[in-house]
Amino acid sequence: MEYRTIGTNPATRQKVSVLSLGAMMFGTAIDEATSYAILDRYVEAGGTFIDTSNNYAFWHSGTQGGESETLLGRWLRSRGITNEVVIATKLGARPLAPGTSYVDNAEGLSAKVVKESAERSCERLGVEKLDLLYAHIEDPRTPLQETVEAFAELVAEGVVGLLGVSNHWAWRVERARQLAAAAGLPGYEVLQYSYSYLRPRTDIPGELSQDGNQGVVSGDLLSYLREHDDLTLVAYSPLLNGAYVRQDKPLGPEYDHAGTARRLRALREVAAETGATVNQVVLSWLMGHEIPVIPLVGASSLSQLNENLAAVDLKLTAQQRAKLDAAR
């Protein structure tokens, strides 16, 4: 395994593995025994960066979420794990009632919610401190200043280490970071967005916005990350939920453009050259990106996890990366 440091403050920064494991479906779609086996194998391979959220996976279980955090808490206790792994969780997108959704009934990012939801995440995980806490989705009802101050207060109280943000417009991220800096408060240092090798269209409305998909990395966010080398991008859905290799998982309409075919052709050529799988090439491309990127992978079986782990040892040549980058 290889490792990367996230965060700049010596008091809160963390050294994490370059491949993060998503626990979204642990405790719901993925049963406890399988979840434990995947987690054990990940740690055995040197993995140290596990991702969850306080709303995972409400849509599968018909609840408000919390099953993933609860399972992780049981696993941590059963294995006697304390500081060996970094657990990242999120708040803000937990539905306020079972049977509702974060689209129309999210808890939001008010100071009250931030404090109370962080405390409940600590309880479910069985920890005194959250290593990394994300603002999961935007909350236009709450002033950014209130959210920034609420997150900073958690850091001051020792409840949270690093701060992160997910699924926000880039200008909102920058505004929040400016507010924090002006007040001498800790700000967001880790950004979590959907990012993969294929390039999606930006003109198709997302689930949370009619103006595009604010959860997907686009040109403005990449430009922003290039200008701020103190930030780290955690890329969720890097394998597009299996769409690179599975016929039963077709690409969505956002990939219906001419560049998709050219990129897929380049990807398959590089996979053939290296003897690796297409998925492994995608992960290797992300881990060797010009900006700091940590792919966040999910796995429902040990075989899937082992394939993903093997990507860490796949080193693309400069020529192979150039071929992949040139396909548009």
Steps between C-alpha positions, in 0.01 A plus 500: 500500500603860448404799713425869470465779755172690506471831679766758574465565873747279691240461777228355274658371178484129430709249310261279302520229237475613137193281456199567723231241577136601489271345761175637356313171477654324799230390740220523243551360148829339612455275803714519810714192430590619149556856621738378769690283251544795261611733780744240636655445157529873436687557827714190440609654167601823674181696440437770758232735358134394541206714390143507628214744572226549755235441231634170359298318386153641568375430146566129540374448854208741511651685797683832545836326461772424750534127428843539342643699791351254749654200324837672482479569873438133573786397271743746661416369846516134397845546348635727772580768242555853627744724314599254227240628254356840408121507490334772294130568540251763383199691624240726346323257266326281757122502437298652781255209497490143369347475155630843397816602316788746523371659179196651668537432874867513600620588850714782360809670637373725779715535811253288697504218244878507461553463875232237561567291190874491570429377852270225371762391244754470782254285693427268206869465415596459865769770480571816695628688195411498130818492292340676200154652476341619175216739431315252280277721285427871477245659729379825339275569802791544741751787470848375412643692794289296741613170349865605490493602865317184605756273332787701647349470847506120468872520424560732796313262730706204379197324352635518143845505343490583128216676321372416153225590257309301241255579219529879523549747219864608482414864571324396822805302608723801440257734679494270804880474504534879476261547793699252707834659412377852577387387844814297569298178504576158349340450161431224252814313391359186338252510211289195409339493156415251229798470267616240250689467173197550276384860475131569563300773334444803720169611349283225650324591828611309807286363779553807715508773237338597172819684402719192459644242735684664789621162626709428190849636439498746212752737347453777753556267794810348342635849439426591861684192626803577283520845660474362854752223553407483869174329401443130434230356275334177608336359186183301560346269238834479313389180325155637412320226691640232273413668170853464359478121491141385556239482226221516759633834629470734199643851504247772565396778261769729640756290311312513170754700299775431246786516748378198695575252220848645447582481869370145531714396203813653656419340834466154347822540304694588816338212687614261225853645511532460876313173542284672761124530514325812375395581858859477619616739229233751602608484864868526411430801279324670791769419756768642269300813418663843479295609801480293822219250444400211725253262332218386725398148400213285609508122507232241557738203487861414577571445131391855416710640783808301398471625142485858628792452739718368217463835323731657759792306351410588140728780381407652166785623281517862390401387150197311628385793707548729201285270287225500760513877549503575127176310429217754492 
